[in-house]
Amino acid sequence: MRSVQVPLGDRSYTIHVGNGLLSKLGDHCRRLKLGERCVIITDSNVGPRFADAAVRALKMAGFVPSIITVAAGETAKSLKVVGECYDQLAMKRLERKSFIVALGGGVVGDLAGFVAATYLRGIPFVQVPTTLLAQVDSSVGGKVGVNLKAGKNLVGSFHQPKTVLCDLEALTALPEREYRSGLAEVIKYGVIKDADLFRRLEREMDRVLKRDGPTLANIIARCCTLKAEIVAADETEGGVRALLNFGHTVGHGLEAISGYGEYLHGEAISIGQVAAARLSARLSGLPEKDADRIHDLFVKAGLPVTLKLAPKKREALFEAMRLDKKVSGGELKFVLAQSIGEAAWGQRVPDAEINLVLNTLAGGDPARP
Ligand code: GLY
């Protein structure tokens, strides 16, 4: 097992990466001195696979767990579902010392974390991420929240988990599409902060796609270490944490205009990162051949890299991007790379440049939509 520390003073915690961690959930919670009563929030896909094991592990350590199961999918990240969870927590008589276990992917983690951040003005929670995307990104760092119709994650809070348990065994049953979606966040760390990781992914993508255990353990632990460093330096995204939004301006916009259904998050940010790489080549000095390498690695990972939008949809994309917390003086702000492994946030990008790059992603002449 590997451990990564997230040093945040009295909110510090450990991320554990290894096999069979779900069966040790109760022991970890016991060590954290959490209250007796707890609720596992999971979804209709993950619950049937893992909730029994979580309940067993918690009971064996003396806890009194119950389960809330929400419908699988991005639609669970809504204020309506948050309200339903509050009602159930009240019915189950959760107290200030009680805790929530988020058992599932990024949607469950964000939802359960937001419920924990706000119920009784905040109760502890533990992340047990069961997807690659949640293990390398969303379960770490305390960003929790839900979507509005107008955009993704527009309501939320910062609420750090007490611990994160990344059980590699959970990844073996992950549907191929979801697994590849997680790789989009893995590649992102290489682009923004770790050229060695990026080269390693170029070399070892075949092994990564076969879900080779030791390769995965190394890569997940590396991503968690990079995320921990960024979060420790800037917990509430006043600066460097914004780097993690590489590819997310276009990506979140795309998810919003397609009703959070057509693209998985990783697929949307794959297209978004290719767009950001092309913008970086035009505006921030990224060599064209490195923008090509970024494009090619997403292709190798089996992720989408093209985008064809009708004119009305493109307008909707711009509108959604403007709502996505990343605007300054009316101009959209992007994270752009200078080289692979080095990026800068807060780069203002004129609409005309975005249009040129969107034309390229549509496979056409950059000058013509
Ligand atoms: N997923 C981006 C962040 O945690 O800041």
Residues whose N, C-alpha, C, O or C-beta is under 5 A from the ligand:
A	BS01	LIG	D137 V140 G141 K143 R241 L244
